[in-house]
Amino acid sequence: MKKRRRRAGGRPGVAIGTALCVVLTALVAPNIAGAAGAVPFSGEDPATGTRTVTIADITDFHGHIEHGADVAAAFTLADSHNPDNMVPVSTGDLVGGSPYESAVRQDKPTLDMAKVWGLTVSAVGNHEFDRSVADFNNRVAAPANGIDWLCANVSSANKSATGKLSHVKDYTIRTVNGKRIGFVGALTDALGSVATPQITEDADLSERAVDALNRVAGELKRSGKVDAVVALLHADASAATGLGRDVDLAYTGHTHAVKQGVTDGGAPIYEAGSFGQNMAVQDLIITGHGRHAKVQVADVNLGNGTEATAVPGVLNVEGLDAHPRQAAWMSAGVVSNGSVARSRQLDTKANYAARAGNAVIGTLAPGTNFDKRTSVGHEGSVGMLVADANRESIMRNVYAGTRLPVVGFSNDGSLRTKQLDMDEDGKVTIREVDSLMALQFHAAHETLTGLGLKAVLAQQFHRNDDGELEHRWLGISSNVRYRYVQCGDGGATCTLGDSDGNGNQHTGVKATVGIVDLTIDGRPIADDDLVIIASNSYLLQGGDNYSAFRAGSNYGELEMSYNQPLHEYLAAHPKLSAAVPETGTRA
């Protein structure tokens, strides 16, 4: 067991560690009777005495109901460690970007499963807004789902009875084992880079996340309403370092990583991976009450088939439901609430209901698959495939017969699985396509100048902290070729056309590379040539920080999901092969 005591002064340094391959079982000792488990009642007032409350956190589940029984087993183990004194929580993105089985029913299977787990506290994640802010408020956050959704950095007006997020709270309080735990939530400050402008406007984040968390935590502590505060921040672990001494424990998310750190106030920070494969489990050991309560945090090793990760306090729970070491625990009747069995049944039911997803819509050449990455430094074959499908769809549905060049794009974040043909049987099903492209974007198009297109291509490149050139490849249709030239030698920079944020194109924007020898369909493209761009609504509105797309004109959306062009492309091109030409090469 590893404990953290709050110190009287000083600002501890930050230590963020990413899980690699080190097993730290020996460093996270099992929590046995007499250690920091539940403190039995011995006649003293529970409010003034010492009590232990266990918190178990998942993050970025994203509707992966195939791991739902594992999560149920882990929550049940956490409760058996400290019976009836455990609170399950989520740090956001419980739904959205989900596999077909959950997404096809608008994530109802996931919300039903969360209710089976007993999950009643969650931060709001950006993917909760995938179907719009109004949809989140009316469907995801519907009171019938039983979850208190927390987002303290939403404007006060927006959280009012007439606001667009009237079902969102700054905090919620749970009284457990005689102690009052305040849970405070917030959403990443970078919402604008991971959501459309309309969602960003409707969400109306009016305060920095860390400032909102500190403000609400301080109010709770000073008022004496709570004995401990747990922060749930849907942002990278590093974003929580600015939390002050009123926060006793912080959980983060959003990056799908396993990490740890320490806040400026001395509280531990945990980020527990994604998809229900990891869980962070901690004990809050609380002495006294209100403003004068003393709080210690101890990592918990649940044993029983869970495995340690390289980050103490975060467990690997993948496969826990089927783990052979679970047999004795299961037969002992610990799962008296049946949450594991019911989660398993919900997964089976969802798979059965989604059987239409087994319909084959395309075939691949023998030995072919389309992957997110084919080799280091080159765009992925599945990204190029989607870009080609976008291009063909816009040419057919909007610009039939046009003589203007058409270029397709896709972005890595909009592709949710590692490859197209998940079972590698040479047949592509509805389920495989819709799981690959599970977000709620629309097929979209716009027009850029050749100069604006160069600005988009240049935004794939940046320099890291060591000054080395790094790429974040877009999926680009196979009819494009260009070369790039590094800038910055001797302090010089390149300038390219870009957007001023209002959709007006101008020059003078600094870039890491210059784009030269740009051709489309073998034809050179001049800076003032017009080019039709085909992609998804999120990317063309500047998503993933590709702000240069905002310089486009004639923006329009088709009345179809962004995965529909790929459906149509696969049907029109049987036995596809994955030849991936290099669209961009170094000059």
TAUR-V928893 format. One record per pair of residues at least 12 apart in sequence whose C-alpha atoms are under 7 Angstrom apart, sorted by the first residue. I is the first residue (numbers start at 1). J is the second residue. Records with the same first field share a line. If there is no record, write none. Layout:
I=J, J
This chain:
1=28, 29, 30, 31, 298, 299, 300
2=28, 298, 299
3=296, 297, 298, 299
4=296, 297, 298
5=296
6=266, 296
11=264, 265
12=264, 266
14=261, 262
15=261, 262
16=259, 260, 261
17=259, 260
18=258, 259
19=258, 259, 309, 310, 311
20=310
21=310
22=310
23=308, 309, 310
24=308, 309, 310, 312
25=308
28=301, 312
29=301
30=300, 301, 302, 303
31=300, 301
37=52, 81, 82
38=51, 52, 82
39=51, 52
46=178
47=178, 179, 288, 289
48=287, 288, 289
49=287, 288
50=285, 286, 287, 288
51=177, 285, 286, 287
52=283, 284, 285, 286
53=85, 86, 176, 177, 283, 284, 285
54=82, 85, 86, 87, 282, 283, 284
55=86, 87, 88, 281, 282, 283
56=75, 78, 87, 88, 89, 279, 280, 281, 282
57=88, 89, 90, 279, 280, 281
58=89, 90, 91, 272, 276, 278, 279, 280
59=90, 91, 92, 93, 94, 253, 272, 273, 274
60=92, 93, 94, 253, 254, 256, 274, 275
61=93, 94, 95, 274, 275, 276
62=93, 94, 95, 96, 97, 98, 275
63=94, 95, 96, 98, 99, 102, 107, 110
64=98, 99, 275
65=110, 347
66=347
67=276
68=276, 343, 344
69=321, 340, 343, 344
70=317, 318, 319, 320, 321
71=276
72=117, 339, 340, 343
73=320, 321, 340
74=317
75=88
76=335
77=302
78=302
85=176, 177
88=119
89=119, 121, 122
90=121, 122, 123
91=122, 123, 232, 233, 234, 251, 252, 253
92=122, 123, 124, 125, 234
93=124, 125, 126, 127, 128
95=107, 110, 127, 128
96=127, 128, 130, 439
97=127, 416, 438, 439
98=435, 438
99=435, 438
100=431, 434, 435
101=350, 351, 354
102=350
109=346, 350
111=145
113=343, 346
115=145, 146
116=339, 343
117=339
119=147
120=146, 147, 148
121=147, 148, 149
122=147, 148, 149, 150
123=149, 150, 151, 185, 186, 232, 233, 234
124=149, 150, 151, 186, 187, 234
125=187, 234
126=191
130=439, 440
131=440
132=199
133=164, 199, 202, 203
134=164
137=165, 167
141=167
149=168, 169
150=168, 169, 170, 171, 184, 185, 186
151=168, 169, 170, 185, 186, 187
152=169, 170, 185, 186, 212, 213
153=186, 187, 205, 206, 207, 208, 209, 212
154=203, 204, 205, 206
155=204, 205, 206
170=184, 185
171=183, 184, 185
172=184
179=227
180=226, 227, 228
181=226, 227, 228, 229
182=226, 228, 229, 230
183=229, 230, 231
184=213, 217, 230, 231, 232
185=213, 231, 232, 233
186=209, 213, 232, 233, 234
187=209, 233, 234, 235
188=209, 234, 235
189=208, 209
193=543, 544, 545
194=543, 544
195=543
196=538, 541, 543
210=240, 242, 243
213=231
214=243, 244
217=229, 246, 247
218=246
221=246, 290, 291
222=291
224=290, 291
225=290
226=290
227=289, 290, 291, 293
228=248, 295
229=246, 247, 248, 249
230=247, 248, 249, 250
231=247, 249, 250, 251
232=250, 251, 252
233=251, 252, 253
234=252, 253, 254
235=252, 253, 254
236=252, 253, 254, 255
237=252, 253, 259, 260, 261, 269, 270, 271
240=263
241=262, 263, 264
242=263, 264
243=263, 264, 265
244=263, 264, 265
245=265, 266
247=267
248=267, 295
249=267, 268, 269
250=267, 268, 269, 270
251=269, 270, 271
252=270, 271
253=271, 272
256=273, 274
257=271, 272, 273
258=271, 272, 273, 311
259=271, 272, 311
260=311
272=314
277=316, 317, 318
278=314, 315, 316, 317, 318
279=314, 315, 316, 317
280=313, 314, 315
281=299, 300, 313, 314
282=297, 298, 299, 300, 313
283=297, 298, 299, 300
284=296, 297, 298
285=297
299=312, 313
300=313
304=325, 326
305=320, 323, 325, 326
306=320
357=429, 430, 431
358=429, 430, 431
359=429, 430
360=427, 428, 429, 430
361=428, 429, 430, 567, 570, 571
362=427, 428, 429, 570, 571, 574
363=426, 427, 428, 574, 575, 576
364=426, 427, 574, 575, 576, 577
365=426, 575, 576, 577
366=426
368=577, 578
369=420, 421, 578
370=382, 419, 420, 578
371=418, 419, 420
372=418, 419
377=471
379=473, 474, 475
380=475
381=578, 580
382=419, 420
383=410, 475
384=475, 476, 477, 478
386=410, 566
387=408, 409, 410, 475, 476, 477, 535
388=408, 477, 478
389=565, 566, 569
390=408, 534, 535, 565
391=406, 407, 408, 534
393=565
394=534
404=530, 531, 532
405=520, 531, 532
406=531, 532, 533
407=477, 532, 533, 534
408=476, 477, 533, 534, 535
409=474, 475, 476, 477, 534, 535
410=474, 475, 476, 535
411=474, 475, 539
412=474
414=437, 439
415=436, 437
416=435, 436, 437, 438
417=435, 436
420=432, 433, 436
434=563
437=563
440=561
441=536, 537, 538, 561, 562
442=536, 537, 557, 558, 560, 561, 562
443=535, 536, 537, 557, 558, 560, 561, 562
444=534, 535, 536, 537, 556, 557, 558
445=533, 534, 535, 555, 556, 557
446=532, 533, 534, 552, 553, 554, 555, 556
447=530, 531, 532, 533, 552, 553, 554
448=530, 531, 532, 533, 551, 552, 553
449=527, 528, 529, 530, 531
450=525, 526, 527, 528, 529, 530, 531
451=496, 497, 527, 528
452=497, 498, 548, 551
454=515
455=496, 497, 498, 548
456=546, 548, 549
458=511, 513, 514, 515
459=546
460=472, 473, 474
461=512, 513
462=512
478=581, 583
479=520, 521
480=519, 520, 521, 583
481=518, 519, 520, 583, 584
482=515, 516, 517, 518, 519, 583, 584, 585
483=515, 516, 517, 518, 584, 585, 586, 587
484=513, 514, 515, 516, 585, 586, 587
485=513, 514, 515, 586, 587
486=512, 513, 514
487=512, 513, 514
493=510, 511
494=510, 511, 512, 513, 514
495=507, 508, 509, 510, 511
496=508, 509, 510, 511
497=509
498=548, 551
499=547, 548, 550, 551
501=550
503=550, 551, 552
504=551
505=551
536=562
537=557
